[in-house]
Amino acid sequence: MMKLTAETSLLLALAAASTVALLAPVVALGNEPAKVARGKYLVTTSGCNDCHTPWKMGANGPEPDYSRMLSGHPEKMELPPAPKLVGPWVMAAAATNTAWSGPWGVSYTANLTPDAETGLGKWTLRNFVDTIRTGRHMGRGRPILPPMPIPMYKNFSDEDLEAIYTYLRTIPAVSNKVPEPLPPASQ
């Protein structure tokens, strides 16, 4: 049997403490991979890419441009004035599927990527949950406009919203400053 010196005992104790310290974040994350997977599933099946990922023309027609996944309306895309809607037509959408016009004015889909300056990078989980629950930007600002289905999405459980938020923190950040909504045109 090997005799442990005071120096060897100290080194072993430091190594054990270091190992525990290194493993602590893994233990603290616990179900983080499961939460991210659940968030990805919810984002994918809830149609978030339908509006928040700009569309482009593909070989088979319009398709999401996943190189700009969930980055919202392209900041460099200038649109002409919204078309005048007549008859039963109540809304129009840009070819990118990221700008919508209707009686509320013109809305642009938000950048949901974790970019700190133009996306959700500075948002807390509370900001995200409050936005979905109240239908107001950051839970207290301007209304979230159509076509965002707030009346449906506010029914997500807190766990689902946390999973969505957690997943959105893992996707590539895209710097893309989305324009502010426009008020309705005066008639």
Contacts in CASP RR format, 6 or more apart in sequence:
PFRMAT RR
TARGET T0000
AUTHOR 0000-0000-0000
METHOD contacts of the structure
MODEL  1
MMKLTAETSLLLALAAASTVALLAPVVALGNEPAKVARGKYLVTTSGCND
CHTPWKMGANGPEPDYSRMLSGHPEKMELPPAPKLVGPWVMAAAATNTAW
SGPWGVSYTANLTPDAETGLGKWTLRNFVDTIRTGRHMGRGRPILPPMPI
PMYKNFSDEDLEAIYTYLRTIPAVSNKVPEPLPPASQ
4 12 0 8 1.000
32 166 0 8 1.000
35 162 0 8 1.000
35 163 0 8 1.000
35 166 0 8 1.000
35 167 0 8 1.000
36 163 0 8 1.000
36 166 0 8 1.000
36 167 0 8 1.000
36 170 0 8 1.000
37 167 0 8 1.000
38 160 0 8 1.000
38 163 0 8 1.000
38 167 0 8 1.000
39 160 0 8 1.000
39 163 0 8 1.000
39 164 0 8 1.000
39 166 0 8 1.000
39 167 0 8 1.000
40 167 0 8 1.000
42 156 0 8 1.000
42 160 0 8 1.000
42 163 0 8 1.000
42 164 0 8 1.000
42 167 0 8 1.000
43 49 0 8 1.000
43 70 0 8 1.000
43 164 0 8 1.000
43 167 0 8 1.000
43 168 0 8 1.000
46 153 0 8 1.000
48 70 0 8 1.000
48 112 0 8 1.000
49 64 0 8 1.000
49 66 0 8 1.000
49 69 0 8 1.000
49 70 0 8 1.000
50 64 0 8 1.000
50 97 0 8 1.000
51 72 0 8 1.000
51 97 0 8 1.000
51 98 0 8 1.000
51 109 0 8 1.000
51 147 0 8 1.000
51 148 0 8 1.000
52 70 0 8 1.000
52 71 0 8 1.000
52 72 0 8 1.000
52 98 0 8 1.000
52 109 0 8 1.000
52 110 0 8 1.000
52 111 0 8 1.000
52 112 0 8 1.000
53 64 0 8 1.000
53 65 0 8 1.000
53 66 0 8 1.000
53 68 0 8 1.000
53 69 0 8 1.000
53 70 0 8 1.000
53 71 0 8 1.000
53 72 0 8 1.000
54 64 0 8 1.000
54 65 0 8 1.000
54 68 0 8 1.000
54 71 0 8 1.000
54 72 0 8 1.000
54 73 0 8 1.000
54 74 0 8 1.000
54 96 0 8 1.000
54 97 0 8 1.000
54 98 0 8 1.000
55 62 0 8 1.000
55 63 0 8 1.000
55 64 0 8 1.000
55 65 0 8 1.000
55 95 0 8 1.000
55 96 0 8 1.000
55 97 0 8 1.000
55 98 0 8 1.000
56 62 0 8 1.000
56 63 0 8 1.000
56 64 0 8 1.000
56 65 0 8 1.000
56 96 0 8 1.000
57 63 0 8 1.000
57 95 0 8 1.000
62 95 0 8 1.000
62 97 0 8 1.000
68 74 0 8 1.000
68 174 0 8 1.000
68 176 0 8 1.000
69 113 0 8 1.000
69 171 0 8 1.000
69 172 0 8 1.000
69 174 0 8 1.000
70 111 0 8 1.000
70 112 0 8 1.000
70 113 0 8 1.000
70 168 0 8 1.000
70 171 0 8 1.000
70 174 0 8 1.000
71 111 0 8 1.000
71 112 0 8 1.000
71 113 0 8 1.000
71 174 0 8 1.000
71 176 0 8 1.000
72 98 0 8 1.000
72 108 0 8 1.000
72 109 0 8 1.000
72 110 0 8 1.000
72 111 0 8 1.000
72 112 0 8 1.000
72 176 0 8 1.000
72 178 0 8 1.000
73 94 0 8 1.000
73 96 0 8 1.000
73 98 0 8 1.000
73 99 0 8 1.000
73 108 0 8 1.000
73 109 0 8 1.000
73 176 0 8 1.000
73 178 0 8 1.000
73 179 0 8 1.000
74 96 0 8 1.000
74 98 0 8 1.000
74 176 0 8 1.000
75 118 0 8 1.000
75 176 0 8 1.000
75 177 0 8 1.000
75 178 0 8 1.000
75 179 0 8 1.000
77 94 0 8 1.000
77 96 0 8 1.000
77 98 0 8 1.000
77 99 0 8 1.000
79 94 0 8 1.000
79 99 0 8 1.000
79 106 0 8 1.000
81 185 0 8 1.000
82 92 0 8 1.000
82 101 0 8 1.000
82 102 0 8 1.000
82 105 0 8 1.000
82 106 0 8 1.000
82 182 0 8 1.000
82 185 0 8 1.000
83 92 0 8 1.000
83 101 0 8 1.000
85 91 0 8 1.000
85 92 0 8 1.000
85 101 0 8 1.000
85 102 0 8 1.000
90 102 0 8 1.000
90 103 0 8 1.000
91 100 0 8 1.000
91 101 0 8 1.000
91 102 0 8 1.000
91 146 0 8 1.000
91 147 0 8 1.000
92 100 0 8 1.000
92 101 0 8 1.000
92 102 0 8 1.000
93 99 0 8 1.000
93 100 0 8 1.000
93 101 0 8 1.000
93 147 0 8 1.000
94 100 0 8 1.000
97 109 0 8 1.000
98 108 0 8 1.000
98 109 0 8 1.000
99 106 0 8 1.000
99 107 0 8 1.000
99 108 0 8 1.000
99 109 0 8 1.000
100 106 0 8 1.000
100 107 0 8 1.000
100 108 0 8 1.000
100 109 0 8 1.000
100 145 0 8 1.000
100 146 0 8 1.000
100 147 0 8 1.000
101 107 0 8 1.000
102 146 0 8 1.000
102 184 0 8 1.000
103 184 0 8 1.000
104 145 0 8 1.000
104 146 0 8 1.000
104 181 0 8 1.000
104 184 0 8 1.000
105 145 0 8 1.000
105 181 0 8 1.000
105 182 0 8 1.000
105 183 0 8 1.000
105 184 0 8 1.000
105 185 0 8 1.000
106 181 0 8 1.000
106 182 0 8 1.000
107 145 0 8 1.000
107 146 0 8 1.000
107 147 0 8 1.000
107 148 0 8 1.000
107 181 0 8 1.000
108 178 0 8 1.000
108 179 0 8 1.000
108 180 0 8 1.000
108 181 0 8 1.000
109 148 0 8 1.000
109 178 0 8 1.000
110 119 0 8 1.000
110 178 0 8 1.000
111 118 0 8 1.000
111 119 0 8 1.000
111 120 0 8 1.000
111 174 0 8 1.000
111 176 0 8 1.000
111 177 0 8 1.000
111 178 0 8 1.000
112 119 0 8 1.000
112 120 0 8 1.000
112 168 0 8 1.000
112 171 0 8 1.000
113 119 0 8 1.000
113 120 0 8 1.000
113 121 0 8 1.000
113 168 0 8 1.000
113 171 0 8 1.000
113 172 0 8 1.000
113 173 0 8 1.000
113 174 0 8 1.000
113 176 0 8 1.000
114 120 0 8 1.000
114 121 0 8 1.000
114 168 0 8 1.000
114 169 0 8 1.000
114 170 0 8 1.000
114 171 0 8 1.000
114 173 0 8 1.000
115 121 0 8 1.000
115 173 0 8 1.000
115 174 0 8 1.000
115 175 0 8 1.000
115 176 0 8 1.000
116 122 0 8 1.000
116 173 0 8 1.000
117 175 0 8 1.000
117 177 0 8 1.000
118 174 0 8 1.000
118 175 0 8 1.000
118 176 0 8 1.000
118 177 0 8 1.000
118 178 0 8 1.000
119 173 0 8 1.000
119 176 0 8 1.000
120 128 0 8 1.000
120 168 0 8 1.000
120 169 0 8 1.000
121 169 0 8 1.000
121 173 0 8 1.000
123 138 0 8 1.000
123 165 0 8 1.000
125 161 0 8 1.000
125 162 0 8 1.000
125 165 0 8 1.000
127 138 0 8 1.000
127 139 0 8 1.000
128 161 0 8 1.000
128 164 0 8 1.000
128 165 0 8 1.000
129 158 0 8 1.000
129 161 0 8 1.000
129 162 0 8 1.000
129 165 0 8 1.000
130 136 0 8 1.000
130 138 0 8 1.000
130 139 0 8 1.000
130 140 0 8 1.000
131 137 0 8 1.000
131 138 0 8 1.000
131 139 0 8 1.000
131 144 0 8 1.000
132 150 0 8 1.000
132 153 0 8 1.000
132 154 0 8 1.000
132 156 0 8 1.000
132 161 0 8 1.000
133 139 0 8 1.000
133 154 0 8 1.000
134 140 0 8 1.000
134 154 0 8 1.000
135 143 0 8 1.000
135 144 0 8 1.000
135 150 0 8 1.000
135 154 0 8 1.000
136 142 0 8 1.000
136 143 0 8 1.000
136 144 0 8 1.000
137 143 0 8 1.000
137 144 0 8 1.000
142 181 0 8 1.000
144 150 0 8 1.000
145 181 0 8 1.000
156 164 0 8 1.000
END
